């Protein structure tokens, strides 16, 4: 099943708006910029005609991170809240040498062994929509917080290197999880600055003519501004 992150985020926002109807609720919106430090694509293995192969990890590049969020804290449990967020990064894959082990298809039939080759770089786009549960210290000025959430992650892999006479392009949508911790400092009753760390993890199957699957995870750092109502 392929669910677009934009649809998932819209559902989260609708739930938050409906939940925010009681009196004395605290609703907030925010946005931030930061940096994403992805780990390598790990547990790499082939799909389709390459299903007999296991590959070494594929290094990914550091990327800017863009984040938007909307959240709500419950009136009777003002330390507990829910949050919907969307963030975007470009953890491009570097050109690198990789080692593949398993069964290769050759002109003489299947061959089992190990091969090392240079893999060209590829553009990678990563979009995540998350629904988080947030626990905070409800101080007047300083509010540290932690959270955990469910994510829907959309990734697109695109390389100009030819495979079967064409460039390699594929995308996949996959569930995952989100762990976060941060702190918020209020400049006024309505305006706050925040800094946040989040760890995200998911797995992707890149079919089409790319034909590999891998685990993805990233350490994300961001700072931003939130408005509270």
N, C-alpha and C positions, 0 to 999 in steps of 0.2 A: 504493500500500500504506500503510495507516495503522497504525503501531505506537505504542502508548501509552508515554510515558516511564516510568511505574511498572513496566511489564513489562520495559523495557530495563534499568532500574536493577537489578531483581531478577536479571536474567541476569548483570549485572556483578558483583553481590555474590556470586553462586554461584561464578563463576570465581575471584574473589579468595579465597574460603574454601577451595576445592579447591587453589589454588596455594600457600596458606599452610601446608600440611601438613608440609613439611620442617622439621627441627630448626633452631633459631636464626633463624627467620624473624622479621621485624618487621612486625606487623600493627597498624593503627591505625584508629580511628574518630574523627570530629570533627563539629563543627557550628559555624555562625557566622551573624552578622547583618551587614548592610551596606546599601549604597545602589547602585541601578542607574541609570546615566545613559544612557538610550537615545538613539541618533541618530534622526532622522526616518525614517518609512517612506519609502524611496527607490525610484526606478525604478517608479513607480506606473503601472499600466495596467489597463484594463478587461477583464472576462471576460464570456462569454455575449453577451447583447444589448448590452453596453458594450465589446465587444472592439475597437472602432475608436477607443477613446479612450486618450490618454496624459495623466496628471495630474501636478501639481506635488507636491513632497514634503509629507508629512503629519506635523506635529510631535507628539511623544509626551512625556509628563510623567515627571519623576524619580520613582522608586519605591523603597520598602524592598525589601531582598533577603534571602531566607532560604535557607540552604545546609546540606546534610548530606553527609558523605562517608565512605568506607571505603577504605583503601589497604593496600598491601603492598610492602615492599622486599625484594629478593632477597638470600639469605644470602651468596652468593659475589660479588655485585655490589651492595654495600650503598649505592651512590650511585644505583642505578636502581630504579624502582618502577612499579607500576600503581595506578590509582585509579578508583573509581566514585563519582560524585557526582550529587546532585539539587539544583536550586535553582529558586526561584519568585519572580516579581515581578509587579507590576501597572502596566505602562507605558501608562496611559490616554491616549487620543487627545484633544487639546484641540479645542474649537470654534475654527474658523479659516476663513479665506478660501482657496479653492483655484482654480487655473486648469486647465481641461481643454482639450485640443486634439485634434481628429480628427473623426470622423464621428458626428453625433448623430442619433438617431431622433426625428423630429417628426411632427406630424399630417399634414404635407405630404410625408413621405418623408425619406430620408437627407439631412442637411445637413452640410457640412464647414466647420469654423471653430473659433473659440476662445470659450470661455465662462468667466466667473468667478462663483463662487457661495460662499455661506457653508455650511460643512459642520458639523453639530452634533457635540458631543463624543461619545465612545464609551468604554465599559469594555473594557479589553484585559487578558487574563490570559495570562501566559507561564510555561510550565513546561519545564525542560530536564533531561534525563538525559544524562550524559557519561561516556565511558570515556577516561581520560587516561593518557599515559605521562609519568612524572615523573623528572627528573634533579636531584639535590641535592648539596650539599657536606655530607658526613656528620660534622659536628662534634659534640662532646659537648653543647654548650649552644646554639650558634647554627647554624642550618641554612637558608641561602638555597636556593631551588629554582626551577625553571622547568618548564613542561609544555605539551603539546599534546594535543588529543583530538578524538574524533568525538562528535557530539551528535545526539540526537533531540529535537526541539523541538515542543511542542504549544502552539498559540495559539488563543484564543477572542476574537472580536470581537462586541460587543453594544452596540447603540445603540437608544434609545427612539424615535428619529426614524422616522416611517413611510416605507416604500417598498412600493409596490403594496398599500397598506392595512394593513401590519403593520410591527413593529419589525425592524431589521436585525440578524440574528444568524448567525454562521458560525464554524466552527473548522477548523483544518488541522494536520496533523502533517508535519514536514519535517526532513530531515537537515541538519546544519551542522557547524561546527567551533568549537573552543574553544582559546584561547591564554591561558596564565596565568604569573604570576611572583609569588613571595612569599618569606616567611621565617618560620622557626619558632624560638621561644626556649623551651628546656626549663626549667621550674621544678623538676621532679624527673626521674628517669629515665623515669617513665611519663606525666607531665603536661606539656603544652606549650601556649603561646599562639602563635597565628599571625596574620599579616596577609597579605592576598592581593589582587592585581588580576587580573581575567580579562576577556578580550575574546571575545564570542560573536557569531556571524553565521549567518544562515539566510535563507530566502525562503519566503513563504507565499502560497497561493492561497485567498482567501476567496470561496467560491462561494455557494450558497444564494441569498439575496436581497441579499447585500452586493456581490458581483460586482467584486472588484478583486484584483490580485496586487501584491506589493511585497517589497522586500528589507528585512530587519531586522538591526540590529546594536546592541550596547550595550557600554559600559564599566562594569564592575562592581567595586566595592571592598567588601571585607568583613574582619572580624576575628572570631576565634573560639578555641575550645579543642579540643585533640585529646588522646586517650588512646592510649598505645602499649604493646603487649604483646610 
